[in-house]
Amino acid sequence: MGGIIYRTVLDLYDPQDLQWWGEGNLLLFSAKDKPNGLRKAYVLDGATKELSSPFPFVKEGFTQISYAHKSKELAVLRDKELTVYSDSGKEL
């Protein structure tokens, strides 16, 4: 049983909320960016090393995120306020 670990260096820090994003090599996580230090959501494609922003409707600076892939719902925590969104951005 063996495997290979690839290292990808991103211009981000304090990663958290790591979870699989759908199928394949896609990882959803949140991290702070270097210019302003606000937490944002990202998807990293492990195969291509491409980084994207999956939820343009979520404003940066949240505390924590969690995505339910089967129901397509996103929970966003800002300090002590929890908001749940559909994957289209509609607040539920």
N, C-alpha and C positions, 0 to 999 in steps of 0.2 A: 504494500500500500504506500504510494508515494504521491507527491503533489508538488506544485510549483506555486510560489507566492511572488506576485509581481508588486513592485512598489511604485506608487504614483504620487508625485509631489504636487500639492495644490497650494495656491496662495490663500489659504484659509487657516483658521485655528479654532480650537475648542469644539471639535466635532461631537455630536451626540445624536440621539434618535435614529440610529442606524437600523435599517430594515430592508428586506428585499422589496423591489419595485416590480411587481408583475412577474415576468418569467425571464429566464436567461441570466445575463451578467449585470443586471441593473440594480443599483443600490440607491435607496432614498436615505438622505441624512440631512441634518441641519448643521450649520457652522457659522462662525463669525468671519466676516471678511476683513482684510487688513486695512483698507482705507478708513472705514468709519466704525468698525467693531460691532455692527448690528447683525443679529442672527437671521439667516436666510435659509430657505429650503433648496436642496440641490439633488439632482440625480446624476450618478456617475455610471457611465457605461464601462464595465470592466474590460471589454474586448477592445474598444476604440480609445479609451481614456478620455472620452468626450464628457464634458460637464455641462448640464443644462438646468434651467429653472422650471420646475414642473407646475408651479401654481402662481401664475402672474397676478392673480387676484388677492393673494396674501401679502399684506404689507410686511416689510422687514421689521425686525426688532422684537419678535415674539420670544417666549420663554421655551416652549416645547411643542413638537408636532407628533401626530400619529396618524397613519393612513390605513384604513381598512380596505384592502384591495377588492374583496368580493362584493362589498356593498358600495364601493366607490365613494367613501366618505372620509373627509379629512377633519381631524380635531386639532384646533390651534389654541394653545394656552398662552395668554398674555398676563403676566403677573398672576392674579387669581381669577381672571375671567376666561372661561372656556367658550369657544365658538366652534360649531360644527358646520362644515360646508359640503355640498355635493362636489363632484370633481369638475363641474362646470362653473363653480364659483358661487352658486346660490346658497345663501345662508339658511340653514335648516332650524 
